[in-house]
Amino acid sequence: MTASILVCRRIFPDVVARLRDRFEVEANDADDVWSRDELIRRLQGKDGVFVTGTQAIDAALLDACPKLRAVCSLAVGYNNIDVAACTAHGVAVTNAPGVLTETTADFGFTLLMAAARRVSESEAFLRRGEWTKWSVDLFAGSDVHGATLGILGMGRIGQAIARRGAHGFAMPVIYHNRTPLPADVAAAIGARYVSREALLREADHVVVVVPYSAESHHLVGAAELALMKPTATLVNIARGGVVDDAALAAALREGRIAAAGLDVFEGEPAVHPDLLACRNVVLTPHIASASVPTRRAMASLAAENLICLLDPAAGRLAPTLLNPEALTRRL
């Protein structure tokens, strides 16, 4: 019997066509944002679901959708999916690591440079028609080359950012991670392990790239911001909630740090109004992985995972399965 799947948001038509070759597909071509109740209704009778980083998959939803066997996400982060509950229900979960590493690291550096060099502030000034003369300190910001780069979280993306800093901009790189990197890996990317407190005190530019969890909620809050240099910048390309947005807005407004670059927010797509009022912050709508080649690769990987999990003819393992033990739960 042909499996049936739900695609929760609009994706590339050729990826949908690839899925239609294997499955019965209900696709959200209108790109509507469904309520939880609507998602559950549409999941009735579905064997698999193609999700992004925003649809919440938890035990209650799984109880209401007993046929579901696979949850495949095009995102690398999966804090919206209760993996333990999926495993208990015999539901396989996949994400999309690796394919977005370099593009996301590019964008992290984009935000770092834009914040440090006051790009958004100066562009808004120019667009308002306020530029009438040159002056020596007009939007003078911070140097990036040779400055100390601090990275909170040293997975694939953190390491890619470290390489850009150390090898491209001659930056001393310090990092903090739950587990230090092997010495040879750290040496190859020019990174030195320090405590979180030392990183915040020493770094000229701090980039946050840790996964979101209960343990990392407000990992950077008022106390941590107080450790940073008044000339420092903070970049968050991790997940909303890792940084306390209200505390960050206060630090920016009061000049306790110089600038910030944010691609993720608590409660997004809503943005804390105090951040919107700050001129010294670059704000982007969760687009760090948004190059066409990378978004296509993310969607293709999620589709490949669905095919491997739900089409017996595929004859291969899902490439990024997070909970292989779930596969034995339905046997």
N, C-alpha and C positions, 0 to 999 in steps of 0.2 A: 504494500500500500504506500502511495506517495505521501511523504511528510508534508505538513502544512506549517508555514512560518509567517510571522508578522514582522514587518520592517517599520520601526517606530517613527523615523523621521525621513525626510527626503534624502536620497543618496543618488549617486551617479546612475543614469539609466542603464548603462551597459553592465553595471554590477547587479542591478535588479534583473536584467535579462539573463545573466548567468545563473542567478538563483531560480528564475522561472524555468530554466532548462531542467532543473532537478526537482523542484518542489511546487506545491500550490502556494502562491505568494499573495499576501495582502500588503500592499505598499501604501505608505502615507505620502502620496505625491503632492498633496496640498501643503505638506510640512506643518500641519496643525500640531499644537502642543496639547496633548490629551491630558485630561484629568486622570487621577488614579482609577476612579470608577470606570472611565471610558477605556483605559488601558486593560483593566481586568476583563471588561466585556469583550473587547476585541481579541483577547488571548484565549477565549474559550475555544477548545478544540485544536489549539495550535500546539505543534510539537517543539517549535523553536522560535526564538525572538532575537531580532537584530536591534540592539539598543545603542544609544550614545551614552554620554556621561551623566545624563540627567534623569533618566527613568529609574525610579526606585524599585528594586526587586528584593522583597523581604519574605519572611515566613508566611505572613498573612496572605500575600499575593499568591504565593506558591500553593497554599492550601486551597485557594479559590480557582487555581488553574492546574488541576491534577494531571493533565496530559503533557504538560510542558517538560521537555527533556534537555533543552539547550538554551543557554543565555549567552549570546556572543556580542561583545562590545567592540566598537571601533576606537574606543579610548584606551589609553594606557592605565589611567587610574580607575579603580573599581570600588571606591568607597560608597557608591550608590547601590552596590550589589552585596547582599548578605551571603557571602560565599559559604559559610558554615551551614546556614539554613538550606542553601541550594544542595550542598552535599548530603545533608540529612534527607532531602526529598529526592535524591538521585538525579539531580539536575546538573549537567556539566556547565562550567563557566569558563569563558575565554576573554582575554583582553588583547590589546594590540601594541605590545612593547617593541622597541627596536626601530620600527619603521619611521617613527617621528623624532628620534633622538636628535639628529643633526639640525633639522629644521627648527625644533623647539629651542635648542641651544643657540642657534642664530638669533632667534627672537629675544631670548633672554639677554643677549649681548646688545641687541637693538634697544631694548628698554633701558639697560644700564647706560648706554651712551647718550640716549635721548634725555634721560633724567639728569645725568652728570653735566651735560652741556646745555641744558635748559632749552631744548628744542621746542617743546610745546609752548612754553611761556613766550619765547621769542616769536614764534609764528603767530600766536594769538595777538601779540603786541603789533606786529606788522599788519595783520589783517584788519585790526581796528583803526588803522591809519595813524598810529601814534609815533611811527618812526619818522623823525624829522631831521636827525643829524646823527653822525657817528660819535661815539665817546669811548674812552679807553676801557671803561668798566661796564659797557653795555652788555648785559646778560653774560657776564663773565662767570663761568662755572668751574667745574673740577676737571683736572686731567684724568684720563683713563690709563694711558701708557705709563708704565712704571709705578702705578698706584697698587696698593695691596688689595687683592681680590679675596673675599671670604665667601665660601660656599657651604651652606647648610644643607646637607644631603649629598651623598657622593655615589649615586647610582649612575646609570648610563648618561643621563642628561648632565648631571653635575660634572662628570668626567669630561664630557664634550665641552662644557663651558670652561673648565680648567685648562684644557688644551688651547682654546682660543686665547685665554688670558695670558698664559705663560709663554706660548710660542708666537702669538701674533702681536701682543702688546707689551711684552717684557714685564709682566706683572708678577710680583711675588704672590703665590697662591697658598692660602691656608684653608683648611676645611674641617668640618666636624660631621661625624657620622656615627650611627650606633656602633658600627664595627669599623675600625681603621682598615684602609686598603692594604693589600700585600705591599711590602716595601718596594718591589720592583715596579708595580703598577703606579704607585704614588710617585716614584722617581721619574717614570716615563712621562708623566703629565706635569711634573714640576710642582707637586702639591705636598704640603706639610700638615700633618694632623695636629690640631690644638683642641682645647676644651671649647665648649660653646661660648662661655663667658669671655675667654681670651679672643676668640674670633670676633665677637661683637665689639670688643674694645679696640682691636688692632686694625680691622679692615677699613679701607676707604670706601669700598663698594661691597655690599652684602647681597648675595643672590640666594633665594630660598627655593629649594627643589626637593623637599621631602614629601612623601606620600601623606595624605590626610588620614588620620585615625583619631580615636579618642585621646591617645597619648600625645599626638601632635597638635591638638586643638589649642589655638593661641600660643603656639610655641614661641612666637615673637609677640610679646605684649608690652605693657607699659614698663615693666622692670627691665626687659631686654633692650627696649629702645633707649632707656636711660643709660645703658652701657655704651652706646654708640657715640662716635665722634660727632660734634655738631656740623662737621663738613661732610659727613658720610651720606651715601645713598643706599636705599634698600630696594631690591627688586623681588617681586613675588610672581613666579610662574608655576607654583606648585598647585595648590588648591585654596579656594576661599575657606577661611576658618583657621588656616595655619597662622596667619597674621591677624591680630586684633585690629580691625579696620578703624574702630573708633579711637583706640589709643594711638594708632599711626597718624590719623588726621590731627589729633591734638599735638603730637610731636612735630609734625610738619608746620602747623599753624604757628606754633610757638618758637620755631627755629631751633628745636633741639636736635633735629637732623636736617640736612640740607635739601634732600629731594627723594622721591620714590618713583618707581615704575611698577605698575600693577596690571596684570592680565587676568587675575582671578579675584573674586570678592565673596564675602560672606553673603549668603542669600541671593546670589546672582540669578537672574539678570538685574536685580535691584542693586544699586550702589549707594553706600552710606552717604547721605547728603553732606556731611562734613568733608568728605573726600572731594566731592564735586566742587566745593567752595575753595579748595586749595589750588593755588596756581602752580605750586612746585611739585606737582605729581603728574606723571604721564599715565593716562588711563586707556586701556584697550579692552575690547569685549571678548576675552577668552579666545584669542586667535593665534596663540603661539605656534600651533602646528598647522596653521592655515596657509600652506602653499598648495597649489593644485596637485603636484606630484605626490606630496605626502598625504593629503586627504584621500586621494585615490588609493594609495597604498594601504591606508588604514581601513578603508571600506572593503578593499579586496581581501585583506587578511581576515576581517570578520566574516566575510562570505565564505572564504576557504574553510574557516573553522566550522561554520554551519554545515557545509558539504561533508566534511570529514566526520562530523558527529551524527548526521541524520541520514546520509545516503550510504547504505551498505556497499554500493558499487564503487564508492570512492577508493576504498582499499588502502587508506593511509590514516595516520593518527592526526588529530587536530594539532596544529603546530604550537599553539600557545595555551594549552589547557592548564587551568589553575588548580583544578581539583580532580585529578585522575581517579581518586577513590570513589567519586560519584558514579563512575561508569559501572561499578559492581553492585550498586544499590538496587538497580532495577532487574538484575539477573534472577 
